């Protein structure tokens, strides 16, 4: 379908009407703060993506430098999209939409910014004499293979520019659309180090539909892991977040790690749910509607902070180590940081779940430090 003629003309009155109660959804008009967004070319809707507005912008730069003080295992990132139609309830990146004066809830899922000139900008950036070709990570904020990529096709050009410039890179995604670019990725891997990671932390399709409503099914992602292996591309898995009381039982973890091993995952990095501002409010709203009996438990577990209690993360780390060993899986961090498997420490098994801070056992070894790609 052609997008010409789908441009949105939004005056102040229409915007105000769209933002008033009862008007959210497919007929909503983009928030006024986006209209003067630097580089905005047009805002479009199409029936193919019902309920989603795309704000096409011309970006001045694509490579984002990660501050030296960051704990991230890479110094540069690329995010061709802002906002994400995967609509994961827990997504830590939700707060970034508030910088555009949009909300961290429905707007993050439906008001998407697309850097339509991404390939041209990257072409110029990686050819600067000052570019030293450090590792670049994609998928660190919002998914580069969300559904919009099927329309905009930015990733093939990005892959070509990185590989052609001798720049190593990694991709983390929930999107099975990555399979479209397998020939490009395998070709790129002959020129530069390429890391591929799939995000999959639950294999229960019913829960996945409620928590990650816009993502491909767990079965589809497991199949993608197999296809990556068949193509000769080692595939690490980011099994995050593990959700207290929802996906942290021995049965759930055993099923997850068993499925990942059977699919040929090269390694797994896992950790508990983080509730950063923006994501925290949206998560508790969802929890109150879907699992009201868990709201009090989560408030005790997380308090007013971002992370679950140390006692819980210690307990969970023990269970994760146990099931990783049980299924013969190493850590996926080495595929993104070039660490040997021996760098991942083994730990003791845990045998009970101290969900409330006061019920902790200190006998377990220190928790693993999950890497957020």
C-alpha positions as CSV (number, residue, x, y, z in Angstrom):
1,X,0.0,0.0,0.0
2,X,1.3,3.5,-0.9
3,X,1.7,5.8,2.0
4,X,1.2,9.0,-0.1
5,X,-2.0,10.7,1.0
6,X,-1.9,9.2,4.4
7,X,-0.2,12.3,5.9
8,X,-1.9,13.6,9.1
9,X,-2.8,17.3,9.3
10,X,-3.3,18.0,12.9
11,X,-4.4,21.4,14.2
12,X,-4.6,22.3,17.9
13,X,-8.3,21.6,18.2
14,X,-8.0,18.1,16.7
15,X,-5.1,17.3,18.9
16,X,-7.0,18.4,22.0
17,X,-10.0,16.3,21.0
18,X,-7.9,13.3,20.3
19,X,-6.2,13.5,23.7
20,X,-9.4,13.8,25.7
21,X,-10.9,10.7,27.4
22,X,-12.5,8.1,25.2
23,X,-10.5,9.2,22.1
24,X,-7.4,7.1,22.4
25,X,-6.6,4.4,19.8
26,X,-6.6,4.2,16.0
27,X,-8.2,7.7,15.5
28,X,-5.8,9.5,17.8
29,X,-3.8,12.5,16.4
30,X,-0.2,12.8,17.4
31,X,0.7,14.9,20.4
32,X,1.5,18.5,19.6
33,X,5.0,18.3,21.0
34,X,5.9,16.0,18.1
35,X,4.8,18.4,15.4
36,X,7.8,20.8,15.8
37,X,10.2,17.8,16.3
38,X,13.5,18.6,14.7
39,X,13.7,17.0,11.3
40,X,10.1,15.9,11.2
41,X,9.1,15.3,7.6
42,X,5.6,13.9,7.9
43,X,3.3,11.9,10.2
44,X,1.5,9.0,8.6
45,X,-1.0,6.3,9.3
46,X,-2.1,3.3,7.2
47,X,-4.7,0.5,7.7
48,X,-1.8,-2.0,7.5
49,X,-0.7,-0.7,11.0
50,X,-4.0,0.1,12.6
51,X,-3.7,2.3,15.7
52,X,-0.1,3.3,15.0
53,X,1.2,6.7,13.8
54,X,4.6,6.9,12.2
55,X,6.5,10.2,12.6
56,X,9.2,10.2,9.9
57,X,12.2,12.3,10.7
58,X,15.5,13.2,9.2
59,X,18.1,12.5,11.8
60,X,21.3,14.5,12.0
61,X,23.2,11.5,13.4
62,X,22.6,7.8,13.9
63,X,25.6,6.6,16.0
64,X,25.0,7.3,19.6
65,X,28.0,7.4,22.0
66,X,27.4,5.6,25.3
67,X,28.9,7.6,28.3
68,X,32.1,6.2,29.6
69,X,30.5,5.9,33.1
70,X,27.9,3.5,31.7
71,X,28.0,-0.2,32.7
72,X,27.1,-1.2,29.2
73,X,29.6,-3.5,27.4
74,X,29.7,-1.3,24.3
75,X,30.5,2.3,23.6
76,X,28.2,2.9,20.5
77,X,24.6,2.2,19.7
78,X,22.2,2.6,16.8
79,X,18.4,2.9,17.2
80,X,16.6,3.6,13.9
81,X,13.2,3.7,15.7
82,X,11.9,5.4,18.8
83,X,8.9,3.8,20.5
84,X,8.0,0.1,19.8
85,X,4.9,-1.6,18.6
86,X,6.0,-4.8,20.5
87,X,4.2,-3.1,23.4
88,X,6.0,-5.1,26.1
89,X,4.4,-4.0,29.3
90,X,7.8,-4.1,31.2
91,X,9.9,-2.3,28.6
92,X,12.6,-0.3,30.4
93,X,12.8,2.2,27.4
94,X,9.3,3.6,28.0
95,X,10.5,6.7,29.8
96,X,12.4,7.8,26.8
97,X,9.1,8.7,25.1
98,X,8.4,11.3,27.8
99,X,11.4,13.3,26.4
100,X,9.1,13.9,23.4
101,X,6.3,15.0,25.7
102,X,4.5,11.7,25.0
103,X,3.4,9.3,27.7
104,X,5.3,6.1,28.6
105,X,2.2,3.9,28.1
106,X,0.0,3.9,25.0
107,X,2.1,6.5,23.2
108,X,5.2,4.5,23.5
109,X,3.4,1.6,21.8
110,X,1.7,3.6,19.0
111,X,3.5,6.9,18.3
112,X,6.7,5.7,16.6
113,X,9.5,7.9,15.4
114,X,11.3,6.6,12.3
115,X,14.7,7.9,11.2
116,X,14.0,7.5,7.5
117,X,17.4,8.8,6.4
118,X,19.3,6.4,8.8
119,X,21.3,4.7,6.1
120,X,22.5,7.9,4.4
121,X,23.5,9.4,7.7
122,X,25.4,6.3,8.8
123,X,27.2,6.1,5.5
124,X,28.7,9.5,6.2
125,X,29.4,8.8,9.8
126,X,31.4,5.5,9.4
127,X,33.5,7.1,6.7
128,X,34.8,9.9,8.8
129,X,38.6,9.6,9.4
130,X,38.0,9.8,13.1
131,X,35.8,6.7,13.1
132,X,37.9,4.0,14.8
133,X,35.4,1.2,14.0
134,X,34.5,0.2,17.6
135,X,31.7,-2.3,18.3
136,X,28.2,-1.0,17.7
137,X,25.1,-2.5,19.4
138,X,21.6,-2.4,17.8
139,X,18.5,-3.1,19.8
140,X,19.6,-1.5,23.0
141,X,16.6,0.8,23.4
142,X,13.9,-0.2,21.0
143,X,13.7,-3.2,18.7
144,X,15.2,-2.6,15.2
145,X,13.1,-5.5,13.9
146,X,9.7,-4.4,15.1
147,X,6.9,-4.6,12.5
148,X,7.7,-1.2,11.1
149,X,11.0,-2.5,9.7
150,X,9.0,-4.6,7.2
151,X,7.8,-1.3,5.7
152,X,10.8,0.9,6.1
153,X,13.6,-1.6,5.5
154,X,16.3,0.3,7.3
155,X,18.3,-2.6,8.7
156,X,19.7,-4.0,5.4
157,X,21.3,-0.7,4.6
158,X,22.6,-0.3,8.2
159,X,24.1,-3.8,8.1
160,X,25.8,-3.1,4.8
161,X,27.2,0.2,6.0
162,X,28.6,-1.3,9.2
163,X,30.1,-4.3,7.5
164,X,31.4,-2.4,4.6
165,X,33.2,0.0,6.9
166,X,34.8,-2.8,8.9
167,X,32.7,-2.0,12.0
168,X,31.8,-5.0,14.2
169,X,28.2,-5.0,15.5
170,X,25.6,-6.9,17.4
171,X,21.8,-7.1,17.2
172,X,19.4,-7.9,20.0
173,X,15.8,-8.5,18.9
174,X,12.4,-10.2,19.5
175,X,11.6,-9.7,15.8
176,X,11.5,-12.7,13.6
177,X,11.8,-10.3,10.7
178,X,15.5,-10.7,11.2
179,X,15.3,-13.9,9.2
180,X,14.8,-11.7,6.1
181,X,18.3,-10.5,6.5
182,X,20.1,-13.8,7.3
183,X,22.0,-13.7,3.9
184,X,23.2,-10.2,4.7
185,X,24.3,-11.2,8.2
186,X,26.1,-14.3,7.2
187,X,27.9,-12.3,4.5
188,X,28.8,-9.5,7.0
189,X,30.1,-12.1,9.4
190,X,32.9,-13.0,6.9
191,X,34.1,-9.4,7.1
192,X,33.5,-8.3,10.7
193,X,32.6,-9.9,14.1
194,X,28.8,-10.1,14.2
195,X,26.8,-11.0,17.4
196,X,23.1,-11.9,17.2
197,X,20.9,-12.2,20.2
198,X,17.2,-13.2,20.6
199,X,15.2,-11.9,23.5
200,X,13.0,-14.6,24.9
201,X,12.2,-15.0,28.6
202,X,8.9,-17.0,28.5
203,X,7.6,-19.9,26.5
204,X,4.0,-19.8,27.7
205,X,2.1,-18.3,24.7
206,X,-0.9,-17.2,26.8
207,X,1.3,-15.1,29.1
208,X,3.4,-13.8,26.2
209,X,0.2,-12.5,24.5
210,X,-0.7,-10.5,27.6
211,X,2.8,-9.2,28.5
212,X,4.3,-8.8,25.0
213,X,1.2,-8.4,22.8
214,X,3.0,-7.1,19.7
215,X,5.8,-9.6,19.6
216,X,6.2,-12.9,17.6
217,X,5.2,-16.0,19.5
218,X,7.8,-17.9,21.6
219,X,7.6,-20.8,19.1
220,X,8.4,-18.4,16.2
221,X,11.4,-17.0,18.2
222,X,12.7,-20.5,19.0
223,X,12.5,-21.3,15.3
224,X,14.5,-18.2,14.5
225,X,17.2,-19.4,17.0
226,X,17.3,-22.7,15.0
227,X,17.6,-20.8,11.7
228,X,20.4,-18.7,13.0
229,X,22.3,-21.8,14.0
230,X,21.7,-23.4,10.7
231,X,23.1,-20.3,9.0
232,X,26.2,-20.6,11.0
233,X,25.5,-17.6,13.3
234,X,25.9,-18.4,17.0
235,X,22.9,-17.0,18.8
236,X,22.9,-15.9,22.4
237,X,19.6,-15.4,24.2
238,X,18.5,-12.7,26.5
239,X,16.1,-14.3,28.9
240,X,15.0,-11.1,30.5
241,X,13.0,-10.2,32.4
242,X,12.2,-13.1,34.6
243,X,8.9,-12.1,36.3
244,X,8.5,-12.8,40.0
245,X,5.6,-15.2,40.7
246,X,4.8,-15.5,36.9
247,X,7.9,-17.0,35.2
248,X,10.3,-17.8,38.1
249,X,9.0,-21.2,39.2
250,X,11.3,-24.2,38.7
251,X,8.8,-25.6,36.2
252,X,8.8,-22.4,34.1
253,X,12.6,-22.0,34.2
254,X,13.2,-25.6,33.4
255,X,10.8,-25.4,30.4
256,X,12.4,-22.2,29.2
257,X,16.0,-23.3,29.4
258,X,15.1,-26.7,28.0
259,X,13.5,-25.1,25.0
260,X,16.4,-22.7,24.4
261,X,18.9,-25.6,24.5
262,X,16.8,-27.7,22.2
263,X,16.6,-24.8,19.7
264,X,20.4,-24.5,19.7
265,X,21.0,-21.4,21.7
266,X,24.7,-20.7,22.1
267,X,24.2,-19.2,25.6
268,X,21.7,-17.5,27.8
269,X,21.9,-14.4,30.0
270,X,19.0,-14.0,32.4
271,X,17.9,-11.7,35.2
272,X,14.9,-10.4,37.1
273,X,12.5,-7.7,36.0
274,X,13.7,-4.1,36.4
275,X,11.1,-1.4,37.1
276,X,12.6,1.8,35.9
277,X,10.5,5.0,36.0
278,X,8.0,4.9,33.2
279,X,8.0,1.1,33.0
280,X,7.3,0.9,36.7
281,X,4.0,2.8,36.5
282,X,2.9,1.0,33.4
283,X,3.8,-2.4,34.9
284,X,1.9,-1.8,38.1
285,X,-1.2,-0.6,36.1
286,X,-1.1,-3.9,34.1
287,X,-0.5,-6.0,37.2
288,X,-3.5,-4.5,39.0
289,X,-5.7,-5.4,36.1
290,X,-4.3,-8.8,35.3
291,X,-3.0,-10.1,38.7
292,X,-4.3,-7.9,41.5
293,X,-3.3,-10.4,44.1
294,X,0.4,-9.8,43.2
295,X,0.4,-6.0,43.6
296,X,1.3,-6.0,47.3
297,X,3.9,-8.7,46.9
298,X,5.6,-6.7,44.1
299,X,5.5,-3.5,46.2
300,X,7.3,-5.3,49.0
301,X,9.8,-6.9,46.7
302,X,10.7,-3.7,44.8
303,X,9.9,-1.1,47.4
304,X,10.3,2.3,45.8
305,X,13.3,1.3,43.7
306,X,14.1,-0.2,40.3
307,X,15.5,-3.6,41.3
308,X,14.1,-6.5,43.2
309,X,15.5,-7.0,46.7
310,X,19.1,-8.4,46.9
311,X,17.7,-11.5,48.6
312,X,15.4,-12.3,45.7
313,X,18.1,-11.6,43.0
314,X,20.5,-13.9,44.9
315,X,17.9,-16.6,45.1
316,X,17.0,-16.2,41.4
317,X,20.7,-16.3,40.4
318,X,21.1,-19.6,42.0
319,X,18.1,-21.1,40.2
320,X,19.3,-19.6,36.9
321,X,22.8,-21.2,37.3
322,X,21.2,-24.5,38.2
323,X,19.0,-24.6,35.1
324,X,21.8,-23.3,32.9
325,X,24.0,-26.2,34.0
326,X,21.2,-28.7,33.8
327,X,20.7,-27.9,30.1
328,X,24.3,-27.3,29.2
329,X,24.0,-23.6,28.5
330,X,26.7,-21.0,29.0
331,X,26.2,-17.2,29.2
332,X,25.3,-15.2,26.1
333,X,27.4,-12.2,27.3
334,X,30.5,-13.5,25.7
335,X,29.0,-13.2,22.2
336,X,28.6,-9.5,22.7
337,X,31.8,-8.8,24.8
338,X,34.2,-11.4,23.3
339,X,34.6,-13.0,26.7
340,X,35.6,-16.6,27.1
341,X,33.1,-19.0,28.6
342,X,35.4,-19.3,31.6
343,X,34.7,-15.7,32.5
344,X,31.2,-16.8,33.6
345,X,31.4,-18.0,37.2
346,X,29.5,-21.1,38.3
347,X,27.5,-20.8,41.5
348,X,25.6,-22.7,44.1
349,X,22.1,-24.0,43.7
350,X,19.2,-22.3,45.4
351,X,16.3,-24.2,46.8
352,X,13.7,-21.7,48.0
353,X,12.3,-18.4,46.9
354,X,12.6,-15.4,49.4
355,X,10.1,-13.1,47.7
356,X,9.9,-10.8,50.7
357,X,13.0,-9.1,51.9
358,X,12.6,-10.4,55.4
359,X,12.5,-14.0,54.4
360,X,16.0,-14.2,52.7
361,X,18.6,-16.8,53.0
362,X,22.1,-15.5,52.8
363,X,23.6,-19.0,52.1
364,X,23.5,-18.6,48.3
365,X,26.3,-17.2,46.3
366,X,26.3,-13.7,44.9
367,X,24.0,-13.1,42.0
368,X,25.2,-12.9,38.4
369,X,25.2,-9.4,36.9
370,X,23.0,-9.6,33.9
371,X,24.1,-7.6,30.8
372,X,21.5,-5.3,29.3
373,X,22.0,-5.1,25.5
